[in-house]
Amino acid sequence: MFYDALNKQCPLEIDPFKALVGPRPIGWISTVSASGVANLAPYSFFNAVADEPPLVMFSSGGHKDTLLNIAETGEFVCNLATHDLKDAMNVTSGMVDRSVDEFELAGLEKAAGKMVSVPRVALSPVALECRHTANIPLKDVEGAASKYEMVIGQVVGVYIDDGLIIDGRVDTCSMQQLARHGYMDYSSVSELFRIERPS
Ligand SMILES: Cc1cc2nc3c(=O)[nH]c(=O)nc-3n(C[C@H](O)[C@H](O)[C@H](O)COP(=O)(O)O)c2cc1C
């Protein structure tokens, strides 16, 4: 099949776009408001976009609590969502009042950030502590504003569970990194293979 996406001609009942670009990593973003309330939410429009300096981005459909907190403090942490933490991750995607601490809501312990004043998820084996660098409002081909806004941050501190480091490398297979497909589907990595680049 083929469809004209510009004019929203998709004949399928559910738009498959998010199922076609995947699996996507999940940035499980923790933030704190200026008044000190911790917040946690998953964002699958998330990725690393550079490594010198290390930069990550996520994209928010509206001015959600995460964005409001980053605007107030300039800091956030990307926690790795794993297979074991999938239910807690899902709880933190609920729309709750800004006064609710979503770590507490999901029964998650906090660990203090080292380079930022934002806590990380203690059970998450990897956390990227970030300082905000830019917000990019997104627009369509005619220049009309999208409801999405991209947030970019520089990774200033990296937490890795020591148990994941084997022979100087991170054992990314045993991280059980959770990824988002379309619809309500997820996967976690259970097998890796290696390909050497041509010289
Ligand atoms: C796996 C998953 C991925 C999500 N990805 C995004 C995303 O990329 N952008 C977005 O705006 N919302 C996304 N959401 C929805 C937000 O997590 C949800 O709106 C949440 O309440 C936002 O929380 P906040 O207001 O505390 O920032 C996602 C939800 C789930 C379960």
The ligand as a Tripos MOL2 file, in Angstrom:
@<TRIPOS>MOLECULE
LIG
   31    33     1     0     0
SMALL
NO_CHARGES

@<TRIPOS>ATOM
      1 C1          6.2360    4.6720   26.2610 C.3       1 LIG1
      2 C2          5.6730    6.0680   26.1930 C.ar      1 LIG1
      3 C3          6.2910    7.0150   25.3950 C.ar      1 LIG1
      4 C4          5.8060    8.3290   25.3470 C.ar      1 LIG1
      5 N1          6.4310    9.2220   24.5410 N.ar      1 LIG1
      6 C5          6.0040   10.4990   24.5010 C.ar      1 LIG1
      7 C6          6.6710   11.4640   23.6850 C.ar      1 LIG1
      8 O1          7.6760   11.1670   23.0110 O.2       1 LIG1
      9 N2          6.2160   12.7360   23.6980 N.ar      1 LIG1
     10 C7          5.1250   13.1100   24.4490 C.ar      1 LIG1
     11 O2          4.7420   14.2830   24.3990 O.2       1 LIG1
     12 N3          4.4710   12.2180   25.2370 N.ar      1 LIG1
     13 C8          4.8880   10.9360   25.2880 C.ar      1 LIG1
     14 N4          4.2530   10.0300   26.0940 N.ar      1 LIG1
     15 C9          3.1860   10.4990   26.9690 C.3       1 LIG1
     16 C10         3.7450   11.1760   28.2300 C.3       1 LIG1
     17 O3          4.5560   10.2610   28.9650 O.3       1 LIG1
     18 C11         2.5750   11.6530   29.1230 C.3       1 LIG1
     19 O4          1.8870   12.6960   28.4550 O.3       1 LIG1
     20 C12         3.0160   12.1280   30.4780 C.3       1 LIG1
     21 O5          1.8780   12.3470   31.2790 O.3       1 LIG1
     22 C13         3.8100   13.4110   30.4420 C.3       1 LIG1
     23 O6          4.1800   13.6700   31.7780 O.3       1 LIG1
     24 P1          4.6160   15.0810   32.3130 P.3       1 LIG1
     25 O7          3.4210   16.0180   32.1480 O.co2     1 LIG1
     26 O8          4.8970   14.7680   33.7490 O.co2     1 LIG1
     27 O9          5.8040   15.5430   31.5550 O.co2     1 LIG1
     28 C14         4.6710    8.7030   26.1280 C.ar      1 LIG1
     29 C15         4.0370    7.7290   26.9350 C.ar      1 LIG1
     30 C16         4.5360    6.4320   26.9540 C.ar      1 LIG1
     31 C17         3.8520    5.3810   27.8240 C.3       1 LIG1
@<TRIPOS>BOND
     1     1     2 1
     2     2     3 ar
     3     2    30 ar
     4     3     4 ar
     5     4     5 ar
     6     4    28 ar
     7     5     6 ar
     8     6     7 ar
     9     6    13 1
    10     7     8 2
    11     7     9 ar
    12     9    10 ar
    13    10    11 2
    14    10    12 ar
    15    12    13 ar
    16    13    14 ar
    17    14    15 1
    18    14    28 ar
    19    15    16 1
    20    16    17 1
    21    16    18 1
    22    18    19 1
    23    18    20 1
    24    20    21 1
    25    20    22 1
    26    22    23 1
    27    23    24 1
    28    24    25 2
    29    24    26 1
    30    24    27 1
    31    28    29 ar
    32    29    30 ar
    33    30    31 1
@<TRIPOS>SUBSTRUCTURE
     1 LIG1         1 GROUP 0 **** ****
